[in-house]
Amino acid sequence: MPRAESSQTVAGTVTAGSALGRTLIALTLLLLFGSFATEIGDTDFWWNLATGRYIAQEHELPVPDPFSYTSDRGDEAYPGERRVRNFNLTHEWLAQLLGYGVWVVSGFAGLVLLKSALLTFFCGAAGWLAWRRSGSLVAGAVAAVVGMPFLLLFASDRPALLTFAFVALFTLILERYRESGQVRWLYVLPLLQILWANMHGGFFMGFVVLGAYFLDALRKQARRNALGATLAAAVVLSGLNPSGFGIFAVLSGYRQSFLTQTLIEWAQPPLWGPPYVFQLLLYATAAVMAWQWRRVRVCDALLFVAFGAASLLAFRNLPFVAFFAPVFLATYAPGVRRLDLRTAAGAVAGVIAALLVWQAANGKLFQLRVADWKFPEQAAHLLRQTGPEHPLFNTYEYGGYLMWAVGPEQEVFIDGRALNEAVYADYRTILYGDPNDPIAAQRLLDHYDVDVVLMNGFEYVSGVVYPLILRLGAPSNAQWRLAYQDAQAVVFVREGSGALPGMSLAKSGVTEHLEASCRLSVEHDAELSQCARTLGFLYLRAGDAERARAALELYLSAWPYGDPEAEQALARLR
């Protein structure tokens, strides 16, 4: 059986009380806390903050939805869609209220620090468990930081971070109970389950963690009874939330939802591919636990199977591997104690210090700010002048920000809350068009009585230009005029609608927006440089060699992976 920290100290090893040990702990915590303090750039952050503000000001949950004029339109696309919609509107209410409260007290910097604290606790808990089980301080430090490369992908300001933290907290408490046998450790879990059930829909994962430790204790009557009672109380009390026990029907609805399945967070990660650290941790842990199967605790096996399977089903569950896999590797991998030799400990401390310096040199520590370049602040300010009598069409990426900036007075067309399948299908037709029906997009804009269109020009990751911006920006399109453009957004107004009178720009402003928007994306993130490739080939087809060359040069100067087709096209232009 794996043991808690050894009472004996081997000569030449590093302890928590030694100078090197204290340095290692400090460097680890500083690296985690500083790195996870990423700038606010997630598009869904804003609708969570707007919802928290609404709850605080109106003293009620946002049902029916006050932010979007399309959320309740149309029939159900699948059985139970209305139930899923109601769940999406309410299941994070307490986390959203908490987030708004933090913003009121400490602004956006406070929210960044809250996010960092949650992720640092998540990783730190893994490190503490690895240290406790293996007796190796160095193993604990490695366990805490090894998942950081792909956990940074999840450093967004969302209530889902609370589910990560609650899983870690439940595991810590149950480990302490398993070591001590003191029932008082269990008393707090049902109360925490109530909080969790009102903060995020992942609260049922608490049942999984409790269930694993309950099954592990089946042969010990006293512990079996205590854990069984705790599990039963947690399940019953978790029903004290706006949706009761509807989460399980909702999960089934998610699997039927086309809208949900288009989201990257619900996609299945590759069995081998980025982020490679995830697969390496998962497969290494599976191999070590299979090799050491006689030593493996029942609860460890159950937790690894449950959360490992969850991670393979959806990208959003990858962080659980960053928590459990390092703990189990430290527990069962032979020779872990040798990591605490001073030479090994010094090497690990040096690597962590180097990572800290690297992050600092690249401006990746303590980014206590909003990534303003991503959001249409000036266009939103302009939108306040149009009034709610002029229905808006907006892109999906900007819906959440507009909810915060101009809602609920000005309602949005769509946002990241995934509320209406039929409207999402219409949204895609408006944005991309229908190859079999050239006027489908305009017909839908008429159907929804849209007078104002506020949009960005590119899909961020793929760099695809949204066809709608080209259609509305075509000089031959007399139904729409360009009222505003900057690097973040364009605003089109339907002629004769009365919205934004006197504001009119040449349609060439669309090209200016696309170029400025793309340059801004490339300057901030080389991974977003596909937009320049798209522009380069668009200009090539239009016969504009000068602009094509400039766009392809921008793309190839930033894109880190090579692109023979773009390189050949640029060579022909020189």
GILIN-V270860 format. One record per residue. N is the residue number from 1. SS is DSSP state (a for helix, b for strand, c for the rest). NEAR is the number of other ideal C-beta (glycine too) atoms within 12 Angstrom. Layout:
N:SS:NEAR, N:SS:NEAR
//
This chain:
1:c:17, 2:c:31, 3:c:20, 4:c:20, 5:c:27, 6:c:20, 7:c:9, 8:c:11, 9:c:19, 10:c:17, 11:c:10, 12:c:17, 13:b:30, 14:c:37, 15:c:28, 16:c:28, 17:c:14, 18:c:21, 19:a:16, 20:a:31, 21:a:28, 22:a:19, 23:a:26, 24:a:42, 25:a:32, 26:a:21, 27:a:32, 28:a:42, 29:a:29, 30:a:30, 31:a:41, 32:a:41, 33:a:34, 34:a:35, 35:a:37, 36:a:42, 37:c:34, 38:c:36, 39:c:31, 40:b:39, 41:c:31, 42:c:33, 43:c:34, 44:a:34, 45:a:41, 46:a:45, 47:a:46, 48:a:48, 49:a:41, 50:a:41, 51:a:45, 52:a:34, 53:a:28, 54:a:30, 55:a:31, 56:a:24, 57:a:17, 58:a:18, 59:c:11, 60:c:17, 61:c:28, 62:c:37, 63:c:25, 64:c:20, 65:c:35, 66:c:28, 67:c:43, 68:b:42, 69:c:32, 70:c:35, 71:c:36, 72:c:23, 73:c:30, 74:c:20, 75:c:13, 76:c:20, 77:c:26, 78:c:25, 79:c:15, 80:c:24, 81:a:34, 82:a:27, 83:a:30, 84:a:37, 85:a:40, 86:a:29, 87:a:37, 88:a:42, 89:a:37, 90:a:38, 91:c:42, 92:c:40, 93:a:36, 94:a:30, 95:a:40, 96:a:41, 97:a:32, 98:a:31, 99:a:43, 100:a:35, 101:a:21, 102:a:27, 103:a:30, 104:a:18, 105:a:15, 106:a:16, 107:a:20, 108:a:31, 109:a:22, 110:a:25, 111:a:41, 112:a:38, 113:a:28, 114:a:36, 115:a:44, 116:a:39, 117:a:27, 118:a:42, 119:a:45, 120:a:34, 121:a:30, 122:a:44, 123:a:45, 124:a:36, 125:a:37, 126:a:48, 127:a:43, 128:a:36, 129:a:41, 130:a:44, 131:a:39, 132:a:30, 133:a:37, 134:a:36, 135:c:30, 136:c:42, 137:a:42, 138:a:45, 139:a:43, 140:a:43, 141:a:49, 142:a:37, 143:a:43, 144:a:44, 145:a:45, 146:c:38, 147:c:45, 148:a:43, 149:a:25, 150:a:33, 151:a:37, 152:a:30, 153:a:26, 154:a:37, 155:c:39, 156:c:34, 157:c:46, 158:c:40, 159:c:42, 160:a:39, 161:a:41, 162:a:39, 163:a:39, 164:a:44, 165:a:38, 166:a:45, 167:a:45, 168:a:40, 169:a:33, 170:a:44, 171:a:40, 172:a:31, 173:a:35, 174:a:41, 175:a:33, 176:a:25, 177:a:32, 178:a:33, 179:a:21, 180:a:16, 181:c:17, 182:c:15, 183:a:20, 184:a:14, 185:a:25, 186:a:35, 187:a:18, 188:a:25, 189:a:40, 190:a:30, 191:a:23, 192:a:34, 193:a:39, 194:a:24, 195:a:31, 196:a:41, 197:a:41, 198:c:34, 199:c:37, 200:c:40, 201:a:39, 202:a:38, 203:a:44, 204:a:33, 205:a:40, 206:a:43, 207:a:34, 208:a:35, 209:a:43, 210:a:42, 211:a:29, 212:a:33, 213:a:40, 214:a:33, 215:a:26, 216:a:27, 217:c:30, 218:c:19, 219:c:11, 220:c:19, 221:a:11, 222:a:17, 223:a:29, 224:a:18, 225:a:17, 226:a:29, 227:a:36, 228:a:23, 229:a:22, 230:a:37, 231:a:32, 232:a:21, 233:a:26, 234:a:40, 235:a:29, 236:a:18, 237:a:26, 238:c:38, 239:c:23, 240:c:22, 241:c:31, 242:c:28, 243:c:34, 244:c:22, 245:c:23, 246:c:27, 247:a:33, 248:a:23, 249:a:23, 250:a:35, 251:a:28, 252:a:19, 253:a:32, 254:a:33, 255:a:19, 256:a:22, 257:c:32, 258:a:21, 259:a:33, 260:a:32, 261:a:21, 262:c:20, 263:c:21, 264:a:19, 265:a:26, 266:a:23, 267:c:17, 268:c:19, 269:c:30, 270:c:16, 271:c:12, 272:c:13, 273:c:14, 274:c:17, 275:c:27, 276:a:18, 277:a:27, 278:a:37, 279:a:24, 280:a:24, 281:a:39, 282:a:38, 283:a:23, 284:a:26, 285:a:41, 286:a:28, 287:a:19, 288:a:28, 289:a:32, 290:a:18, 291:a:17, 292:c:23, 293:c:16, 294:c:12, 295:c:21, 296:c:25, 297:c:29, 298:a:24, 299:a:36, 300:a:39, 301:a:27, 302:a:27, 303:a:41, 304:a:39, 305:a:27, 306:a:28, 307:a:39, 308:a:33, 309:a:20, 310:a:31, 311:a:37, 312:a:26, 313:a:21, 314:c:26, 315:a:28, 316:a:32, 317:a:34, 318:c:40, 319:a:47, 320:a:47, 321:a:43, 322:a:43, 323:a:52, 324:a:48, 325:a:42, 326:a:48, 327:a:49, 328:a:45, 329:a:43, 330:a:43, 331:a:40, 332:a:35, 333:c:30, 334:c:15, 335:c:17, 336:a:35, 337:a:29, 338:a:21, 339:a:34, 340:a:39, 341:b:23, 342:a:24, 343:a:17, 344:a:27, 345:a:37, 346:a:26, 347:a:21, 348:a:37, 349:a:35, 350:a:20, 351:a:23, 352:a:35, 353:a:24, 354:a:17, 355:a:29, 356:a:30, 357:a:18, 358:a:17, 359:a:29, 360:a:18, 361:a:11, 362:c:13, 363:c:17, 364:c:22, 365:c:25, 366:c:24, 367:c:30, 368:c:24, 369:c:21, 370:b:27, 371:c:29, 372:a:20, 373:a:28, 374:a:31, 375:c:35, 376:c:39, 377:a:26, 378:a:22, 379:a:39, 380:a:35, 381:a:22, 382:a:32, 383:a:41, 384:c:23, 385:c:25, 386:c:35, 387:c:21, 388:c:22, 389:c:17, 390:c:33, 391:c:31, 392:b:48, 393:b:47, 394:b:47, 395:c:39, 396:a:36, 397:a:36, 398:a:42, 399:a:45, 400:a:40, 401:a:43, 402:a:47, 403:a:44, 404:a:37, 405:a:34, 406:a:34, 407:c:36, 408:c:28, 409:c:22, 410:c:36, 411:c:36, 412:b:47, 413:c:41, 414:c:44, 415:c:43, 416:c:37, 417:c:40, 418:c:37, 419:c:44, 420:c:34, 421:a:34, 422:a:28, 423:a:36, 424:a:35, 425:a:24, 426:a:30, 427:a:38, 428:a:26, 429:a:28, 430:a:37, 431:a:36, 432:a:25, 433:c:24, 434:b:21, 435:c:10, 436:c:8, 437:b:13, 438:c:13, 439:c:18, 440:a:24, 441:a:34, 442:a:27, 443:a:18, 444:a:30, 445:a:33, 446:a:20, 447:a:22, 448:c:33, 449:c:20, 450:c:38, 451:c:33, 452:b:47, 453:b:50, 454:b:52, 455:b:48, 456:c:44, 457:c:45, 458:b:42, 459:c:28, 460:c:34, 461:c:16, 462:c:17, 463:c:34, 464:c:25, 465:b:36, 466:c:39, 467:a:27, 468:a:39, 469:a:40, 470:a:32, 471:a:30, 472:a:41, 473:c:34, 474:c:21, 475:c:17, 476:c:11, 477:c:24, 478:c:13, 479:c:24, 480:b:39, 481:b:34, 482:b:35, 483:b:37, 484:b:35, 485:b:38, 486:c:31, 487:c:32, 488:c:37, 489:c:44, 490:b:45, 491:b:47, 492:b:46, 493:b:35, 494:b:31, 495:c:20, 496:c:13, 497:c:26, 498:c:17, 499:c:34, 500:c:31, 501:c:16, 502:c:12, 503:c:22, 504:c:19, 505:b:24, 506:c:15, 507:c:26, 508:c:16, 509:a:30, 510:a:39, 511:a:30, 512:a:24, 513:a:40, 514:a:39, 515:a:33, 516:a:27, 517:a:41, 518:a:42, 519:a:27, 520:a:30, 521:a:39, 522:a:34, 523:a:19, 524:a:24, 525:c:23, 526:a:19, 527:a:19, 528:a:33, 529:c:36, 530:a:34, 531:a:43, 532:a:40, 533:a:37, 534:a:37, 535:a:42, 536:a:42, 537:a:29, 538:a:31, 539:a:31, 540:a:26, 541:a:14, 542:a:16, 543:c:11, 544:c:20, 545:a:19, 546:a:16, 547:a:26, 548:a:30, 549:a:25, 550:a:24, 551:a:40, 552:a:39, 553:a:28, 554:a:34, 555:a:37, 556:a:31, 557:a:22, 558:a:28, 559:c:30, 560:c:15, 561:c:16, 562:c:11, 563:c:23, 564:a:12, 565:a:18, 566:a:33, 567:a:21, 568:a:17, 569:a:26, 570:a:29, 571:a:14, 572:a:15, 573:a:24, 574:c:15
//
